[in-house]
Amino acid sequence: MIIVYGIPNCDTVKKARAWLTQHGLPYEFHDFKKQGVPLQSLVAWEKALGWDKLLNRKGTTWRKLDAAVQAAAVDAESAIELMRLHASVIKRPVVEWSGPQGAVTVGFDAESWAKRL
């Protein structure tokens, strides 16, 4: 089963979910706002992708954070703690793909997703 993690009103998450539906790929949606961010998943994503790729420094939530809080995200441990406390600073969507590859991706790119089919 493909699991899509994100926030339902995020435009990129909406595009990703629509793309999966359009291609007949069943998936489960995990809403960060309602269900939180599983710490084990966050740690696994960081190992697979790197904390710098997961941390969205361009979004509204990041810009609203205190400068000291932003500056404290200097390594995997501190970034994971920040993402755990403020799920909206995680780039979206994070997708756990089913199958033998079991890959994790972040963001939506129709071309790279099509190569997975």
N, C-alpha and C positions, 0 to 999 in steps of 0.2 A: 504494500500500500504506500502510495506517495503521501507524504505529510507536508502541508504548506503551513508555515508559521508566519503570522503577521497580524495586522490590524485591518479589520474589514473595510474601513473607509479610505485606506491608502490606495491611491490610483494605481501604483505598480502592482500591488497585491490583487486588485480587481482585474487588471490586464492578465496577470499570470493565471488566475483562477478561470477566467473566460477562455484563455488559450487551452488549458487542460480540458475543460468541458468541451470545447469545440473539437478537440482531437480525441474525444471519447476516453479520456484517461481518468479513472476513478481516483479520488484523493480525499484525504481527511483535512479539514481546516482547523488549525489550533489558533485561537484568538488570544493574543498576548494580553489584551485588556481584561478579558473575562477569566482566562485560565492561567494567567501568569506565564513566566518563562521557567521551564524546568531546568534546574541548575545542572543536572547531569548532561542535558542536551547542550546547554550553553558551553560547558567545558569541552564536549565532543566537537562542537562546531569550531571552537577556537583552535583545537588541535588540528582539525581538517583544513581550516581556511586562514587561520591567523587572526588575532584580535584586531589588528589594524583594518582588515577587510570587513569585519563585522560591525565596527563602530562607525556610525553615520555622523560625521562631523559637519555635514551640510544641512541637516534638517533643523526644523523649528525647535524641537526639544533641546538639541545641543546648544543652539544659540541662546536659549533661555536659561541654561545652567550658569551658575556662578563661575567666574573665571578660575577660581581656586579648584572647583570641582572638575572643570575641564582639564586643568593642568595636572591634576592628580592621576589621570589615565595615562600611565607611562609604560605599563607592561601588561602581560596577560592577566595576572591576578587582579590588578587594580581596574583594568578595563572590564573584566567579567563582573566584578562587584558593581561597577557603575551600570552595566547593562542589566544586571539583575534588579537593581533598584529603579532604573528608568528604562523600561522595555522599549520605549519609543526611540531610543538612540541606537537600536539595532537596525542595520540595513535590512530592507525587506524586499521580497519575501525570502525567508530561509526555507529551503526545500530539502527534505530528506527523500531521496529517490529510492524506490524499491528495486529489487533485482540483484543480480550477482555483484554489480559494481558498488551498490550501496552508497553512492556519492552524496555529498552535501554541497548545495550551491547557494549563493546569495544573489539577490537581484533577479531581474527577468530579462532574458534575451531570447527572443523567439527562434533565432537561427541556431543557437547552441542547444536549445531545448529540442528542436526538431531533429537534431543529430542523435538524440537519445532514443528516438522512436525506432 
